[in-house]
């Protein structure tokens, strides 16, 4: 998500702090969700780019 398109605040699951509006970040979802692609998309999460890059294996 580009900084220009980031209009809402989210909580990053990697660090549990806010991803504020105007901050570029990653939007991540599971494309092979047990209940289908729509369910995976509905459970998407917004991550700080650094948090996603340095995440531990518990999030993979």
Backbone atoms as SQL, in Angstrom:
CREATE TABLE atoms (id INTEGER PRIMARY KEY, chain TEXT, resi INTEGER, resn TEXT, atom TEXT, x REAL, y REAL, z REAL);
INSERT INTO atoms VALUES
  (1, 'A', 1, 'UNK', 'N', 0.863, -1.163, 0.000),
  (2, 'A', 1, 'UNK', 'CA', 0.000, 0.000, 0.000),
  (3, 'A', 1, 'UNK', 'C', 0.910, 1.227, 0.000),
  (4, 'A', 2, 'UNK', 'N', 0.722, 2.076, -0.953),
  (5, 'A', 2, 'UNK', 'CA', 1.543, 3.283, -1.008),
  (6, 'A', 2, 'UNK', 'C', 1.106, 4.259, 0.084),
  (7, 'A', 3, 'UNK', 'N', 1.986, 5.158, 0.437),
  (8, 'A', 3, 'UNK', 'CA', 1.675, 6.150, 1.468),
  (9, 'A', 3, 'UNK', 'C', 0.470, 7.000, 1.057),
  (10, 'A', 4, 'UNK', 'N', 0.378, 7.310, -0.214),
  (11, 'A', 4, 'UNK', 'CA', -0.719, 8.146, -0.705),
  (12, 'A', 4, 'UNK', 'C', -2.076, 7.451, -0.559),
  (13, 'A', 5, 'UNK', 'N', -2.104, 6.128, -0.741),
  (14, 'A', 5, 'UNK', 'CA', -3.356, 5.372, -0.671),
  (15, 'A', 5, 'UNK', 'C', -3.700, 4.915, 0.739),
  (16, 'A', 6, 'UNK', 'N', -2.766, 5.014, 1.683),
  (17, 'A', 6, 'UNK', 'CA', -2.999, 4.572, 3.062),
  (18, 'A', 6, 'UNK', 'C', -3.823, 5.636, 3.785),
  (19, 'A', 7, 'UNK', 'N', -5.105, 5.371, 3.916),
  (20, 'A', 7, 'UNK', 'CA', -6.020, 6.372, 4.457),
  (21, 'A', 7, 'UNK', 'C', -6.562, 6.043, 5.845),
  (22, 'A', 8, 'UNK', 'N', -6.381, 4.813, 6.311),
  (23, 'A', 8, 'UNK', 'CA', -6.909, 4.401, 7.613),
  (24, 'A', 8, 'UNK', 'C', -5.787, 3.890, 8.495),
  (25, 'A', 9, 'UNK', 'N', -6.044, 3.839, 9.791),
  (26, 'A', 9, 'UNK', 'CA', -5.077, 3.285, 10.742),
  (27, 'A', 9, 'UNK', 'C', -5.402, 1.804, 10.972),
  (28, 'A', 10, 'UNK', 'N', -4.359, 1.001, 11.095),
  (29, 'A', 10, 'UNK', 'CA', -4.488, -0.428, 11.360),
  (30, 'A', 10, 'UNK', 'C', -3.486, -0.804, 12.442),
  (31, 'A', 11, 'UNK', 'N', -3.669, -1.952, 13.044),
  (32, 'A', 11, 'UNK', 'CA', -2.704, -2.469, 14.007),
  (33, 'A', 11, 'UNK', 'C', -1.868, -3.537, 13.313),
  (34, 'A', 12, 'UNK', 'N', -0.573, -3.353, 13.335),
  (35, 'A', 12, 'UNK', 'CA', 0.350, -4.309, 12.722),
  (36, 'A', 12, 'UNK', 'C', 0.442, -5.544, 13.609),
  (37, 'A', 13, 'UNK', 'N', 0.205, -6.743, 13.067),
  (38, 'A', 13, 'UNK', 'CA', 0.299, -7.957, 13.876),
  (39, 'A', 13, 'UNK', 'C', 1.737, -8.309, 14.261),
  (40, 'A', 14, 'UNK', 'N', 2.706, -7.697, 13.633),
  (41, 'A', 14, 'UNK', 'CA', 4.099, -7.986, 13.946),
  (42, 'A', 14, 'UNK', 'C', 4.600, -7.286, 15.193),
  (43, 'A', 15, 'UNK', 'N', 4.156, -6.052, 15.401),
  (44, 'A', 15, 'UNK', 'CA', 4.649, -5.269, 16.544),
  (45, 'A', 15, 'UNK', 'C', 3.536, -4.729, 17.431),
  (46, 'A', 16, 'UNK', 'N', 2.292, -4.947, 17.036),
  (47, 'A', 16, 'UNK', 'CA', 1.112, -4.509, 17.799),
  (48, 'A', 16, 'UNK', 'C', 1.033, -3.000, 17.991),
  (49, 'A', 17, 'UNK', 'N', 1.618, -2.251, 17.066),
  (50, 'A', 17, 'UNK', 'CA', 1.472, -0.793, 17.092),
  (51, 'A', 17, 'UNK', 'C', 0.760, -0.352, 15.824),
  (52, 'A', 18, 'UNK', 'N', 0.359, 0.895, 15.802),
  (53, 'A', 18, 'UNK', 'CA', -0.454, 1.408, 14.701),
  (54, 'A', 18, 'UNK', 'C', 0.341, 1.597, 13.416),
  (55, 'A', 19, 'UNK', 'N', -0.296, 1.237, 12.320),
  (56, 'A', 19, 'UNK', 'CA', 0.153, 1.618, 10.982),
  (57, 'A', 19, 'UNK', 'C', -0.722, 2.828, 10.656),
  (58, 'A', 20, 'UNK', 'N', -0.154, 4.002, 10.738),
  (59, 'A', 20, 'UNK', 'CA', -0.930, 5.238, 10.628),
  (60, 'A', 20, 'UNK', 'C', -1.226, 5.614, 9.178),
  (61, 'A', 21, 'UNK', 'N', -2.282, 6.411, 8.971),
  (62, 'A', 21, 'UNK', 'CA', -2.567, 6.900, 7.624),
  (63, 'A', 21, 'UNK', 'C', -1.346, 7.649, 7.074),
  (64, 'A', 22, 'UNK', 'N', -1.087, 7.479, 5.795),
  (65, 'A', 22, 'UNK', 'CA', 0.041, 8.151, 5.170),
  (66, 'A', 22, 'UNK', 'C', 1.352, 7.391, 5.263),
  (67, 'A', 23, 'UNK', 'N', 1.332, 6.189, 5.882),
  (68, 'A', 23, 'UNK', 'CA', 2.532, 5.363, 5.998),
  (69, 'A', 23, 'UNK', 'C', 2.415, 4.196, 5.015),
  (70, 'A', 24, 'UNK', 'N', 3.408, 4.051, 4.145),
  (71, 'A', 24, 'UNK', 'CA', 3.417, 2.917, 3.214),
  (72, 'A', 24, 'UNK', 'C', 3.571, 1.627, 4.010),
  (73, 'A', 25, 'UNK', 'N', 2.847, 0.578, 3.621),
  (74, 'A', 25, 'UNK', 'CA', 2.892, -0.694, 4.335),
  (75, 'A', 25, 'UNK', 'C', 2.442, -1.830, 3.422),
  (76, 'A', 26, 'UNK', 'N', 2.513, -3.037, 3.924),
  (77, 'A', 26, 'UNK', 'CA', 2.103, -4.216, 3.161),
  (78, 'A', 26, 'UNK', 'C', 0.738, -4.704, 3.621),
  (79, 'A', 27, 'UNK', 'N', -0.087, -5.105, 2.679),
  (80, 'A', 27, 'UNK', 'CA', -1.367, -5.733, 2.969),
  (81, 'A', 27, 'UNK', 'C', -1.204, -7.198, 2.581),
  (82, 'A', 28, 'UNK', 'N', -1.379, -8.094, 3.556),
  (83, 'A', 28, 'UNK', 'CA', -1.056, -9.505, 3.367),
  (84, 'A', 28, 'UNK', 'C', -2.276, -10.362, 3.657),
  (85, 'A', 29, 'UNK', 'N', -2.497, -11.382, 2.804),
  (86, 'A', 29, 'UNK', 'CA', -3.568, -12.337, 3.045),
  (87, 'A', 29, 'UNK', 'C', -3.137, -13.700, 2.542),
  (88, 'A', 30, 'UNK', 'N', -3.840, -14.704, 2.983),
  (89, 'A', 30, 'UNK', 'CA', -3.533, -16.087, 2.624),
  (90, 'A', 30, 'UNK', 'C', -4.340, -16.455, 1.378),
  (91, 'A', 31, 'UNK', 'N', -3.657, -16.745, 0.290),
  (92, 'A', 31, 'UNK', 'CA', -4.374, -17.056, -0.950),
  (93, 'A', 31, 'UNK', 'C', -4.829, -18.506, -1.026),
  (94, 'A', 32, 'UNK', 'N', -4.337, -19.344, -0.107),
  (95, 'A', 32, 'UNK', 'CA', -4.765, -20.752, -0.085),
  (96, 'A', 32, 'UNK', 'C', -5.513, -21.063, 1.220),
  (97, 'A', 33, 'UNK', 'N', -6.380, -20.145, 1.622),
  (98, 'A', 33, 'UNK', 'CA', -7.155, -20.280, 2.852),
  (99, 'A', 33, 'UNK', 'C', -8.041, -21.531, 2.787),
  (100, 'A', 34, 'UNK', 'N', -8.199, -22.190, 3.907),
  (101, 'A', 34, 'UNK', 'CA', -9.007, -23.402, 3.994),
  (102, 'A', 34, 'UNK', 'C', -10.428, -23.198, 3.465),
  (103, 'A', 35, 'UNK', 'N', -10.995, -21.996, 3.685),
  (104, 'A', 35, 'UNK', 'CA', -12.369, -21.723, 3.274),
  (105, 'A', 35, 'UNK', 'C', -12.463, -20.915, 1.982),
  (106, 'A', 36, 'UNK', 'N', -11.380, -20.856, 1.228),
  (107, 'A', 36, 'UNK', 'CA', -11.391, -20.204, -0.075),
  (108, 'A', 36, 'UNK', 'C', -10.730, -18.840, -0.089),
  (109, 'A', 37, 'UNK', 'N', -10.548, -18.348, -1.289),
  (110, 'A', 37, 'UNK', 'CA', -9.843, -17.081, -1.497),
  (111, 'A', 37, 'UNK', 'C', -10.561, -15.899, -0.847),
  (112, 'A', 38, 'UNK', 'N', -11.881, -15.888, -0.890),
  (113, 'A', 38, 'UNK', 'CA', -12.641, -14.778, -0.300),
  (114, 'A', 38, 'UNK', 'C', -12.425, -14.710, 1.210),
  (115, 'A', 39, 'UNK', 'N', -12.364, -15.865, 1.868),
  (116, 'A', 39, 'UNK', 'CA', -12.122, -15.893, 3.311),
  (117, 'A', 39, 'UNK', 'C', -10.714, -15.400, 3.626),
  (118, 'A', 40, 'UNK', 'N', -9.738, -15.782, 2.813),
  (119, 'A', 40, 'UNK', 'CA', -8.377, -15.304, 3.004),
  (120, 'A', 40, 'UNK', 'C', -8.290, -13.798, 2.855),
  (121, 'A', 41, 'UNK', 'N', -8.962, -13.269, 1.855),
  (122, 'A', 41, 'UNK', 'CA', -8.974, -11.825, 1.632),
  (123, 'A', 41, 'UNK', 'C', -9.660, -11.101, 2.786),
  (124, 'A', 42, 'UNK', 'N', -10.729, -11.667, 3.312),
  (125, 'A', 42, 'UNK', 'CA', -11.446, -11.055, 4.434),
  (126, 'A', 42, 'UNK', 'C', -10.583, -10.998, 5.694),
  (127, 'A', 43, 'UNK', 'N', -9.603, -11.888, 5.804),
  (128, 'A', 43, 'UNK', 'CA', -8.729, -11.922, 6.978),
  (129, 'A', 43, 'UNK', 'C', -7.384, -11.238, 6.714),
  (130, 'A', 44, 'UNK', 'N', -7.324, -10.371, 5.715),
  (131, 'A', 44, 'UNK', 'CA', -6.063, -9.701, 5.399),
  (132, 'A', 44, 'UNK', 'C', -5.611, -8.819, 6.567),
  (133, 'A', 45, 'UNK', 'N', -4.303, -8.635, 6.644),
  (134, 'A', 45, 'UNK', 'CA', -3.699, -7.842, 7.709),
  (135, 'A', 45, 'UNK', 'C', -2.753, -6.820, 7.108),
  (136, 'A', 46, 'UNK', 'N', -2.602, -5.720, 7.807),
  (137, 'A', 46, 'UNK', 'CA', -1.744, -4.621, 7.372),
  (138, 'A', 46, 'UNK', 'C', -0.487, -4.623, 8.240),
  (139, 'A', 47, 'UNK', 'N', 0.664, -4.809, 7.606),
  (140, 'A', 47, 'UNK', 'CA', 1.952, -4.939, 8.289),
  (141, 'A', 47, 'UNK', 'C', 2.860, -3.774, 7.935),
  (142, 'A', 48, 'UNK', 'N', 3.619, -3.289, 8.931),
  (143, 'A', 48, 'UNK', 'CA', 4.738, -2.404, 8.609),
  (144, 'A', 48, 'UNK', 'C', 5.687, -3.219, 7.726),
  (145, 'A', 49, 'UNK', 'N', 6.288, -2.611, 6.757),
  (146, 'A', 49, 'UNK', 'CA', 7.190, -3.319, 5.853),
  (147, 'A', 49, 'UNK', 'C', 8.331, -3.973, 6.628),
  (148, 'A', 50, 'UNK', 'N', 8.910, -3.265, 7.582),
  (149, 'A', 50, 'UNK', 'CA', 9.998, -3.821, 8.393),
  (150, 'A', 50, 'UNK', 'C', 9.541, -5.014, 9.219),
  (151, 'A', 51, 'UNK', 'N', 8.363, -4.945, 9.780),
  (152, 'A', 51, 'UNK', 'CA', 7.837, -6.054, 10.593),
  (153, 'A', 51, 'UNK', 'C', 7.640, -7.300, 9.731),
  (154, 'A', 52, 'UNK', 'N', 7.132, -7.115, 8.505),
  (155, 'A', 52, 'UNK', 'CA', 6.924, -8.261, 7.619),
  (156, 'A', 52, 'UNK', 'C', 8.268, -8.891, 7.238),
  (157, 'A', 53, 'UNK', 'N', 9.232, -8.056, 6.919),
  (158, 'A', 53, 'UNK', 'CA', 10.545, -8.539, 6.505),
  (159, 'A', 53, 'UNK', 'C', 11.248, -9.296, 7.624),
  (160, 'A', 54, 'UNK', 'N', 11.093, -8.836, 8.860),
  (161, 'A', 54, 'UNK', 'CA', 11.814, -9.446, 9.981),
  (162, 'A', 54, 'UNK', 'C', 10.929, -10.326, 10.856),
  (163, 'A', 55, 'UNK', 'N', 9.748, -10.713, 10.358),
  (164, 'A', 55, 'UNK', 'CA', 8.826, -11.522, 11.164),
  (165, 'A', 55, 'UNK', 'C', 9.457, -12.874, 11.512),
  (166, 'A', 56, 'UNK', 'N', 9.009, -13.417, 12.606),
  (167, 'A', 56, 'UNK', 'CA', 9.496, -14.736, 13.004),
  (168, 'A', 56, 'UNK', 'C', 8.693, -15.814, 12.307),
  (169, 'A', 57, 'UNK', 'N', 9.112, -17.025, 12.429),
  (170, 'A', 57, 'UNK', 'CA', 8.418, -18.125, 11.756),
  (171, 'A', 57, 'UNK', 'C', 7.043, -18.412, 12.334),
  (172, 'A', 58, 'UNK', 'N', 6.693, -17.854, 13.469),
  (173, 'A', 58, 'UNK', 'CA', 5.360, -18.099, 14.026),
  (174, 'A', 58, 'UNK', 'C', 4.271, -17.447, 13.191),
  (175, 'A', 59, 'UNK', 'N', 4.616, -16.466, 12.357),
  (176, 'A', 59, 'UNK', 'CA', 3.643, -15.796, 11.492),
  (177, 'A', 59, 'UNK', 'C', 3.606, -16.372, 10.090),
  (178, 'A', 60, 'UNK', 'N', 4.466, -17.340, 9.779),
  (179, 'A', 60, 'UNK', 'CA', 4.533, -17.864, 8.406),
  (180, 'A', 60, 'UNK', 'C', 3.658, -19.060, 8.233);
